[in-house]
């Protein structure tokens, strides 16, 4: 019976490249590769590829107490806003020699705790968290334990954690002003969950914007989740109480899609009877009928900046926490028009 060939070792790679094993090790580690010449690094990597060498990450982590892995905690992977965030995170971490473990919590607190415990058992060096609620005991506990974390698209009250978010208040204000400029005087807001910083900031911005324009601020309904079905339920509730409005600023694009569902149910025309604006600029919104006016958020850059911020925290644990606001922009499409345009 033929015995399988033994796996190539680091010493084999070093001999093939004509360098010392320590040099080969530095060449194969993205975090130390810059310590040697580019030509030597290329020679070592060519030798490793030719031999089929795979670095032993477990052995390296035992030796250095570093695993070069990061956990990314997502609330709902079916939400189209998260894939570009994930890509942004990966693009920065991979270039820095890190791998990403992605977990999905389904917006369930117990599942979130279990998934984060699983990540920590794998010795991740930090967490990027997109699930934060305003009151979040688990994150407070992790912070007390010294876990390095960066929040993305969310913030936590009374807890100093680095965070990267879009400029939600400016985006909502631009949406309200666009509708007012079209002639709308009764504008409703379907907010996201007010237990999240995103939901609260956008709802507060809406109230401030309509107040500044002298418009009523009581046309607000809260969605239980950032979902199409909850957007539909909130709009039905608003209509059932007899509220009169000609435009809706939705907490996000999925909530806006729920509005489209209710328009179809009730025979309402958009934008003829009701104009709608979403938030996030998910893919394919321009394919809707009518195409959705929305606030564009740079999600890939959100992920990239969060990853950079976490790498800074890993390299310098004493660095003060900071919050980064990324600019947003209003994308005007066919779902908004002057009232009664149909």
LOLOTOR-896596 format. One record per atom (N, C-alpha, C): x, y, z. Coordinates in pm, whole numbers, padded with zeros to 5 digits, always signed. Example, Ala and Ser with C-alpha at 12.3 -4.5 7.8 and 13.67 -1.06 7.14 Angstrom:
<recs>
+01319-00569+00780
+01230-00450+00780
+01320-00330+00780
+01285-00225+00708
+01367-00106+00714
+01290+00003+00787
</recs>
This chain:
<recs>
+00086-00120+00000
+00000+00000+00000
+00089+00124+00000
+00061+00217-00092
+00142+00338-00103
+00111+00433+00012
+00216+00476+00079
+00200+00571+00189
+00187+00713+00133
+00095+00793+00187
+00082+00931+00138
+00208+01011+00170
+00241+01104+00081
+00355+01190+00105
+00330+01280+00226
+00429+01299+00312
+00409+01388+00426
+00387+01532+00380
+00309+01605+00459
+00282+01744+00424
+00412+01824+00429
+00433+01915+00334
+00554+01996+00336
+00557+02084+00460
+00678+02105+00512
+00696+02186+00631
+00754+02322+00595
+00756+02410+00695
+00815+02542+00675
+00963+02528+00638
+01032+02427+00697
+01173+02405+00665
+01190+02369+00516
+01092+02289+00464
+01098+02252+00322
+01085+02376+00234
+00996+02466+00271
+00977+02590+00194
+01103+02675+00199
+01161+02688+00318
+01282+02769+00334
+01396+02713+00249
+01412+02579+00250
+01520+02519+00170
+01495+02541+00022
+01371+02527-00022
+01340+02545-00164
+01364+02689-00209
+01341+02783-00118
+01358+02925-00153
+01500+02973-00124
+01580+02888-00056
+01717+02928-00026
+01727+03034+00082
+01638+03027+00182
+01641+03126+00291
+01633+03052+00425
+01654+03127+00532
+01642+03072+00668
+01493+03050+00698
+01463+02955+00787
+01322+02928+00821
+01254+03051+00881
+01327+03132+00957
+01266+03253+01015
+01226+03350+00905
+01308+03360+00802
+01275+03448+00689
+01153+03397+00615
+01147+03266+00596
+01030+03207+00530
+00904+03232+00610
+00914+03220+00743
+00799+03245+00829
+00749+03388+00815
+00843+03484+00814
+00803+03624+00800
+00740+03648+00663
+00793+03585+00559
+00740+03605+00424
+00598+03553+00410
+00565+03447+00482
+00433+03385+00469
+00329+03446+00561
+00371+03537+00647
+00278+03604+00739
+00256+03747+00691
+00133+03782+00646
+00109+03917+00594
+00146+04028+00692
+00143+03999+00822
+00171+04102+00921
+00320+04131+00935
+00406+04036+00888
+00551+04056+00901
+00621+04060+00765
+00546+04044+00659
+00605+04033+00525
+00688+04156+00488
+00644+04274+00538
+00714+04397+00500
+00854+04405+00563
+00887+04312+00655
+01019+04314+00719
+01130+04260+00629
+01091+04198+00518
+01192+04144+00426
+01171+04204+00288
+01267+04182+00199
+01257+04242+00066
+01143+04179-00014
+01087+04257-00106
+00976+04210-00187
+01018+04089-00270
+01139+04088-00324
+01186+03977-00406
+01198+03849-00323
+01250+03860-00201
+01261+03742-00114
+01122+03689-00080
+01030+03780-00050
+00893+03738-00016
+00830+03664-00134
+00849+03716-00257
+00791+03649-00374
+00854+03511-00394
+00984+03500-00371
+01051+03371-00388
+00998+03267-00288
+00978+03310-00165
+00926+03220-00063
+00783+03178-00096
+00700+03273-00138
+00561+03240-00167
+00548+03150-00290
+00637+03169-00388
+00637+03078-00503
+00676+02937-00461
+00776+02926-00373
+00818+02794-00324
+00705+02727-00246
+00637+02805-00162
+00527+02750-00083
+00415+02700-00173
+00385+02778-00278
+00279+02738-00371
+00318+02612-00447
+00443+02605-00491
+00489+02488-00566
+00486+02362-00482
+00516+02374-00354
+00519+02258-00264
+00380+02224-00208
+00285+02317-00223
+00152+02295-00164
+00152+02314-00013
+00239+02405+00034
+00252+02427+00179
+00135+02510+00232
+00079+02469+00346
-00026+02542+00415
+00023+02579+00554
+00030+02709+00588
+00074+02747+00723
-00016+02688+00830
+00043+02650+00940
-00031+02594+01053
-00076+02709+01142
-00198+02759+01120
-00245+02875+01194
-00265+02844+01341
-00299+02717+01371
-00318+02680+01512
-00185+02690+01586
-00081+02634+01526
+00051+02639+01590
+00097+02783+01605
+00073+02864+01502
+00114+03004+01509
+00042+03077+01621
-00088+03051+01637
-00164+03121+01740
-00120+03079+01879
-00082+02949+01895
-00032+02904+02025
+00100+02972+02058
+00181+02994+01958
+00312+03055+01978
+00302+03204+02006
+00209+03272+01937
+00202+03417+01947
+00088+03469+02033
-00003+03381+02076
-00125+03419+02148
-00215+03509+02064
-00198+03503+01930
-00283+03579+01839
-00334+03484+01731
-00462+03499+01698
-00523+03407+01601
-00546+03472+01465
-00529+03604+01455
-00555+03677+01330
-00696+03649+01278
-00792+03639+01371
-00932+03622+01333
-01017+03725+01407
-01127+03764+01343
-01219+03863+01397
-01360+03809+01379
-01448+03836+01475
-01588+03796+01464
-01674+03912+01414
-01764+03881+01322
-01859+03981+01269
-02000+03934+01303
-02071+04013+01383
-02202+03974+01435
-02310+04052+01360
-02390+03980+01283
-02492+04039+01194
-02631+04000+01245
-02729+04093+01244
-02862+04058+01293
-02946+03978+01196
-02926+03998+01065
-03014+03933+00967
-02944+03930+00832
-02888+03816+00797
-02813+03805+00672
-02903+03812+00548
-03035+03801+00567
-03125+03814+00452
-03152+03961+00418
-03113+04052+00506
-03129+04195+00480
-03022+04238+00380
-03062+04290+00263
-02964+04320+00158
-02861+04427+00193
-02879+04500+00303
-02780+04602+00335
-02651+04540+00391
-02657+04414+00441
-02541+04359+00509
-02433+04300+00417
-02466+04239+00302
-02357+04188+00218
-02251+04291+00182
-02287+04415+00140
-02178+04511+00113
-02099+04549+00237
-02163+04550+00353
-02090+04575+00478
-01989+04464+00502
-02034+04338+00483
-01944+04223+00501
-01825+04233+00405
-01853+04268+00280
-01744+04279+00183
-01644+04387+00224
-01695+04498+00275
-01606+04605+00320
-01518+04561+00436
-01578+04489+00531
-01501+04435+00644
-01393+04341+00594
-01433+04248+00508
-01338+04147+00459
-01224+04210+00381
-01253+04312+00301
-01149+04371+00216
-01036+04429+00298
-01069+04490+00412
-00966+04550+00497
-00897+04444+00582
-00974+04355+00642
-00914+04256+00733
-00825+04158+00657
-00867+04115+00538
-00786+04020+00464
-00653+04081+00420
-00657+04209+00382
-00531+04274+00344
-00440+04291+00465
-00497+04289+00585
-00418+04297+00706
-00380+04161+00763
-00411+04055+00689
-00374+03921+00733
-00472+03856+00829
-00595+03909+00836
-00697+03856+00927
-00806+03782+00849
-00863+03682+00915
-00981+03614+00863
-01103+03655+00944
-01221+03639+00884
-01345+03684+00947
-01438+03565+00971
-01485+03552+01095
-01593+03457+01126
-01723+03537+01131
-01821+03500+01048
-01948+03572+01042
-02057+03489+01109
-02130+03552+01202
-02244+03483+01266
-02369+03568+01247
-02482+03501+01237
-02612+03563+01216
-02698+03538+01340
-02752+03645+01401
-02826+03629+01527
-02977+03617+01509
-03027+03646+01389
-03173+03648+01367
-03246+03739+01465
-03176+03845+01512
-03235+03940+01606
-03285+03873+01734
-03222+03763+01772
-03261+03688+01892
-03149+03701+01996
-03183+03752+02115
-03081+03781+02216
-03008+03655+02262
-03081+03545+02282
-03016+03422+02329
-02927+03363+02220
-02973+03368+02097
-02889+03320+01987
-02763+03407+01976
-02781+03538+01994
-02666+03627+01988
-02563+03591+02095
-02608+03568+02217
-02515+03532+02325
-02441+03403+02291
-02514+03304+02241
-02452+03175+02207
-02350+03191+02094
-02385+03271+01994
-02294+03290+01880
-02168+03365+01921
-02183+03465+02007
-02065+03539+02052
-01977+03451+02141
-02038+03367+02225
-01959+03273+02305
-01882+03178+02215
-01945+03136+02106
-01877+03048+02010
-01757+03119+01946
-01776+03246+01909
-01665+03322+01852
-01551+03337+01952
-01585+03364+02076
-01480+03383+02178
-01407+03252+02207
-01477+03139+02195
-01410+03010+02214
-01309+02984+02105
-01325+03050+01992
-01229+03039+01883
-01118+03144+01893
-01116+03214+02005
-01009+03310+02035
-01000+03423+01934
-01116+03473+01888
-01111+03589+01799
-01048+03706+01873
-00979+03791+01799
-00908+03903+01861
-00996+04025+01880
-01115+04024+01824
-01207+04136+01840
-01338+04107+01771
-01436+04194+01794
-01570+04177+01737
-01612+04305+01666
-01677+04288+01552
-01750+04397+01486
-01898+04362+01498
-01974+04449+01563
-02111+04415+01603
-02211+04507+01536
-02306+04447+01463
-02410+04525+01395
-02547+04504+01459
-02550+04446+01578
-02677+04410+01641
-02712+04498+01760
-02633+04600+01789
-02646+04672+01915
-02782+04737+01932
-02834+04723+02052
-02953+04796+02095
-02910+04904+02193
-02996+05004+02214
-02960+05113+02303
-02924+05061+02442
-03003+04968+02493
-02971+04900+02618
-02929+04757+02582
-02803+04725+02605
-02749+04597+02557
-02657+04538+02663
-02714+04469+02762
-02633+04416+02873
-02517+04327+02828
-02536+04249+02723
-02429+04158+02679
-02308+04239+02634
-02329+04344+02558
-02216+04425+02513
-02149+04497+02630
-02230+04539+02728
-02172+04600+02848
-02083+04499+02921
-02129+04376+02931
-02052+04270+02997
-01922+04244+02921
-01930+04234+02789
-01810+04208+02709
-01711+04324+02721
-01763+04446+02725
-01676+04563+02739
-01602+04559+02872
-01673+04522+02979
-01610+04511+03111
-01502+04403+03112
-01520+04300+03031
-01423+04191+03025
-01304+04223+02933
-01306+04343+02874
-01193+04385+02792
-01197+04337+02649
-01312+04289+02601
-01323+04244+02462
-01317+04366+02370
-01232+04360+02270
-01221+04470+02174
-01340+04464+02078
-01413+04574+02067
-01533+04576+01984
-01545+04707+01910
-01604+04699+01792
-01645+04817+01717
-01789+04796+01674
-01872+04897+01692
-02012+04890+01651
-02026+04947+01511
-02115+04886+01435
-02137+04931+01298
-02286+04957+01277
-02317+05079+01232
-02455+05119+01204
-02540+05135+01329
-02481+05116+01446
-02554+05123+01572
-02465+05182+01681
-02529+05227+01790
-02457+05271+01909
-02531+05224+02033
-02462+05225+02146
-02519+05183+02274
-02515+05301+02369
-02623+05321+02443
-02627+05430+02540
-02533+05403+02657
-02470+05509+02707
-02389+05504+02829
-02274+05403+02820
-02224+05379+02701
-02113+05286+02684
-02021+05342+02577
-01896+05365+02614
-01800+05426+02523
-01734+05319+02437
-01793+05296+02318
-01740+05199+02224
-01717+05266+02089
-01610+05229+02018
-01592+05283+01883
-01710+05243+01795
-01750+05333+01706
-01866+05306+01621
-01851+05377+01488
-01905+05313+01383
-01910+05373+01249
-02055+05368+01204
-02112+05483+01171
-02251+05489+01126
-02263+05586+01009
-02374+05573+00937
-02408+05675+00839
-02468+05795+00910
-02469+05909+00843
-02524+06031+00902
-02676+06027+00888
-02739+05952+00979
-02883+05927+00970
-02965+06055+00976
-02929+06145+01068
-03008+06266+01087
-03009+06352+00961
-02893+06368+00899
-02886+06446+00776
-02967+06381+00665
-02964+06247+00656
-03039+06176+00553
-03188+06194+00568
-03239+06181+00690
-03383+06196+00713
-03426+06341+00687
-03345+06435+00730
-03376+06576+00706
-03386+06605+00556
-03292+06550+00479
-03296+06569+00334
-03423+06509+00274
-03466+06393+00326
-03587+06328+00276
-03710+06415+00303
-03721+06465+00426
-03836+06549+00462
-03837+06677+00378
-03722+06740+00363
-03716+06865+00287
-03750+06843+00139
-03710+06727+00086
-03745+06695-00052
-03897+06687-00068
-03963+06619+00024
-04109+06604+00016
-04178+06739+00035
-04126+06817+00129
-04187+06950+00152
-04172+07038+00029
-04059+07030-00037
-04036+07110-00158
-04131+07070-00269
-04176+06943-00269
-04274+06898-00368
-04415+06945-00334
-04435+06996-00212
-04566+07047-00172
-04637+06963-00067
-04574+06860-00015
-04637+06777+00088
-04636+06849+00223
-04750+06851+00289
-04761+06915+00420
-04798+06817+00530
-04840+06697+00492
-04871+06594+00592
-04787+06470+00557
-04677+06459+00628
-04578+06355+00601
-04572+06260+00720
-04581+06131+00693
-04576+06029+00800
-04437+05967+00805
-04407+05912+00922
-04280+05841+00940
-04307+05702+00996
-04261+05599+00927
-04264+05462+00979
-04125+05433+01032
-04108+05443+01162
-03974+05433+01221
-03933+05288+01237
-03804+05267+01245
-03753+05137+01287
-03771+05122+01436
-03732+05007+01493
-03747+04986+01638
-03677+05096+01717
-03749+05158+01808
-03691+05266+01887
-03599+05214+01997
-03584+05083+02006
-03486+05024+02098
-03346+05025+02037
-03336+05068+01910
-03207+05077+01844
-03171+05224+01822
-03041+05253+01824
-02999+05392+01803
-03041+05440+01664
-03036+05351+01564
-03074+05389+01428
-03220+05431+01423
-03307+05352+01484
-03449+05386+01485
-03475+05516+01558
-03408+05534+01674
-03433+05654+01753
-03380+05779+01684
-03258+05773+01632
-03198+05891+01569
-03280+05933+01447
-03323+05837+01366
-03401+05872+01247
-03538+05929+01284
-03601+05873+01389
-03731+05926+01433
-03716+06067+01489
-03612+06090+01569
-03589+06224+01623
-03561+06324+01512
-03481+06281+01415
-03450+06370+01302
-03576+06405+01225
-03665+06308+01208
-03791+06334+01138
-03872+06440+01213
-03887+06421+01344
-03967+06517+01422
-03906+06657+01417
-03774+06665+01427
-03709+06797+01419
-03730+06860+01282
-03720+06778+01176
-03731+06832+01040
-03871+06886+01013
-03974+06809+01051
-04110+06858+01024
-04143+06977+01113
-04093+06977+01236
-04117+07092+01324
-04054+07219+01267
-03931+07206+01217
-03864+07323+01161
-03939+07379+01041
-04014+07294+00972
-04090+07338+00855
-04234+07376+00891
-04267+07366+01020
-04402+07400+01063
-04505+07296+01027
-04463+07171+01009
-04554+07062+00972
-04585+06976+01093
-04697+06900+01091
-04733+06817+01206
-04631+06705+01229
-04605+06675+01357
-04506+06572+01391
-04565+06450+01456
-04699+06435+01450
-04763+06324+01519
-04791+06205+01428
-04751+06213+01301
-04780+06105+01207
-04665+06004+01207
-04649+05937+01321
-04537+05844+01338
-04590+05710+01387
-04542+05602+01327
-04574+05467+01373
-04443+05387+01380
-04425+05313+01487
-04303+05235+01506
-04318+05094+01452
-04218+05048+01381
-04214+04909+01334
-04142+04823+01438
-04191+04703+01460
-04130+04616+01559
-03992+04567+01513
-03975+04550+01382
-03848+04506+01325
-03821+04584+01196
-03696+04578+01151
-03660+04644+01025
-03695+04551+00909
-03823+04529+00885
-03863+04429+00786
-03979+04477+00702
-03996+04412+00587
-04106+04446+00497
-04241+04421+00564
-04254+04306+00631
-04383+04273+00693
-04418+04371+00804
-04318+04414+00882
-04346+04508+00990
-04374+04647+00935
-04312+04682+00821
-04345+04808+00756
-04489+04811+00711
-04534+04699+00654
-04673+04689+00610
-04768+04699+00729
-04734+04631+00838
-04820+04634+00957
-04830+04775+01015
-04718+04847+01018
-04719+04983+01073
-04802+05077+00985
-04792+05062+00852
-04871+05149+00764
-05019+05117+00777
-05054+04988+00788
-05196+04953+00808
-05249+05016+00937
-05167+05013+01043
-05210+05071+01170
-05233+05221+01157
-05145+05288+01083
-05158+05432+01063
-05286+05463+00985
-05312+05385+00880
-05433+05405+00800
-05558+05372+00879
-05550+05269+00964
-05668+05226+01040
-05712+05331+01142
-05615+05411+01189
-05654+05514+01285
-05700+05642+01215
-05712+05636+01083
-05768+05748+01008
-05673+05861+00982
-05544+05835+00996
-05446+05941+00974
-05446+05983+00826
-05441+06113+00802
-05438+06165+00666
-05297+06213+00634
-05238+06160+00528
-05103+06198+00488
-05087+06171+00339
-04993+06240+00277
-04970+06222+00135
-04829+06171+00105
-04749+06150+00210
-04612+06103+00189
-04564+06027+00312
-04470+05936+00289
-04413+05854+00397
-04261+05857+00387
-04196+05884+00499
-04053+05861+00512
-04036+05731+00591
-03988+05628+00525
-03974+05497+00590
-03838+05487+00660
-03836+05410+00769
-03712+05395+00846
-03601+05329+00768
-03636+05239+00677
-03537+05182+00584
-03609+05133+00459
-03533+05078+00366
-03592+05036+00239
-03689+04919+00255
-03659+04826+00347
-03750+04713+00366
-03884+04760+00418
-03883+04856+00509
-04009+04913+00558
-04084+04981+00443
-04009+05049+00356
-04072+05111+00239
-04135+05007+00148
-04071+04891+00132
-04129+04784+00051
-04262+04737+00112
-04270+04737+00244
-04397+04703+00309
-04507+04800+00271
-04471+04928+00253
-04569+05028+00206
-04622+04990+00069
-04532+04947-00020
-04576+04906-00153
-04678+04793-00143
-04657+04700-00051
-04751+04588-00033
-04890+04640+00005
-04893+04737+00097
-05022+04790+00142
-05089+04871+00031
-05011+04945-00047
-05069+05019-00160
-05140+04922-00254
-05077+04808-00281
-05138+04708-00370
-05266+04652-00310
-05264+04627-00178
-05384+04575-00110
-05501+04671-00119
-05473+04799-00103
-05579+04899-00086
-05606+04981-00212
-05539+04946-00321
-05563+05016-00446
-05513+05159-00447
-05406+05186-00371
-05349+05320-00367
-05237+05331-00470
-05225+05448-00528
-05121+05473-00628
-05001+05540-00562
-04882+05495-00601
-04757+05560-00558
-04683+05604-00685
-04656+05733-00698
-04669+05841-00599
-04798+05921-00611
-04894+05878-00695
-05015+05957-00716
-05091+05985-00587
-05114+05881-00506
-05184+05899-00378
-05087+05923-00263
-04978+05847-00261
-04881+05858-00151
-04740+05846-00208
-04654+05942-00175
-04512+05934-00208
-04439+05859-00096
-04329+05793-00131
-04254+05715-00032
-04104+05736-00052
-04034+05748+00060
-03887+05752+00059
-03835+05646+00155
-03736+05569+00108
-03673+05469+00193
-03541+05520+00250
-03462+05426+00300
-03332+05463+00358
-03240+05342+00345
-03127+05360+00281
-03016+05263+00265
-02973+05249+00120
-03066+05259+00026
-03038+05236-00117
-02988+05094-00140
-03072+04997-00105
-03043+04857-00131
-03033+04833-00282
-02971+04721-00322
-02968+04688-00465
-03108+04668-00523
-03122+04699-00650
-03242+04671-00731
-03361+04762-00702
-03345+04865-00620
-03458+04954-00593
-03501+05028-00719
-03407+05045-00812
-03442+05113-00937
-03527+05024-01027
-03541+04894-00992
-03623+04803-01072
-03767+04795-01022
-03795+04856-00907
-03931+04854-00855
-04021+04940-00943
-04152+04922-00925
-04249+05007-00994
-04338+05073-00890
-04319+05202-00864
-04216+05289-00921
-04080+05268-00852
-03970+05306-00918
-03839+05299-00854
-03839+05383-00726
-03775+05332-00621
-03786+05392-00488
-03685+05505-00468
-03736+05622-00432
-03650+05730-00382
-03599+05689-00244
-03470+05709-00218
-03414+05660-00093
-03290+05741-00055
-03242+05718+00066
-03118+05779+00113
-03007+05676+00099
-02906+05708+00021
-02796+05615-00002
-02694+05624+00110
-02657+05507+00163
-02556+05496+00268
-02438+05417+00211
-02314+05460+00233
-02198+05387+00178
-02164+05263+00261
-02242+05156+00239
-02228+05039+00326
-02093+04971+00316
-02037+04961+00197
-01905+04899+00184
-01803+04977+00266
-01811+05110+00260
-01717+05193+00336
-01745+05184+00486
-01872+05167+00525
-01903+05143+00667
-01826+05021+00717
-01834+04912+00640
-01763+04790+00680
-01614+04810+00683
-01560+04877+00580
-01416+04899+00573
-01366+04984+00688
-01437+05091+00720
-01395+05179+00829
-01406+05108+00964
-01509+05026+00982
-01522+04951+01107
-01405+04856+01124
-01365+04791+01014
-01251+04699+01020
-01122+04774+01053
-01102+04890+00989
-00982+04969+01021
-00981+05011+01168
-01098+05049+01217
-01108+05093+01355
-01076+04979+01451
-01124+04858+01418
-01095+04743+01505
-00947+04708+01502
-00885+04713+01385
-00740+04687+01378
-00664+04789+01462
-00710+04914+01462
-00647+05016+01547
-00661+04978+01694
-00780+04928+01733
-00803+04888+01872
-00714+04770+01911
-00695+04675+01818
-00611+04559+01845
-00465+04602+01862
-00419+04693+01776
-00281+04738+01783
-00256+04831+01901
-00360+04907+01941
-00345+05004+02049
-00468+04998+02139
-00472+04901+02232
-00592+04883+02316
-00629+05006+02398
-00535+05095+02423
-00565+05213+02502
-00620+05329+02423
-00637+05311+02293
-00686+05420+02207
-00828+05462+02250
-00854+05593+02268
-00988+05638+02307
-01092+05601+02201
-01211+05566+02247
-01320+05532+02154
-01363+05656+02078
-01395+05637+01950
-01443+05748+01869
-01557+05700+01781
-01642+05793+01739
-01753+05762+01650
-01730+05832+01516
-01743+05757+01409
-01724+05811+01274
-01858+05813+01202
-01898+05932+01154
-02020+05947+01075
-01981+05958+00928
-02037+05872+00845
-02009+05877+00702
-02123+05951+00630
-02090+06030+00529
-02194+06109+00460
-02291+06022+00382
-02415+06067+00374
-02521+05998+00298
-02572+06094+00191
-02654+06043+00100
-02706+06128-00007
-02845+06082-00048
-02929+06177-00085
-03064+06145-00130
-03061+06107-00277
-03121+05991-00311
-03130+05945-00449
-03278+05955-00490
-03309+06050-00578
-03448+06076-00615
-03486+05989-00734
-03592+05910-00715
-03645+05825-00823
-03795+05849-00836
-03867+05751-00884
-04006+05773-00923
-04110+05762-00815
-04073+05729-00690
-04175+05709-00585
-04213+05838-00515
-04156+05951-00556
-04194+06080-00498
-04237+06176-00608
-04343+06252-00578
-04398+06348-00673
-04485+06446-00594
-04524+06558-00651
-04616+06647-00580
-04744+06575-00541
-04807+06614-00430
-04931+06547-00387
-05038+06555-00495
-05107+06442-00514
-05212+06438-00615
-05162+06433-00755
-05033+06396-00775
-04975+06397-00910
-05039+06293-01000
-05102+06192-00939
-05163+06090-01021
-05300+06127-01068
</recs>
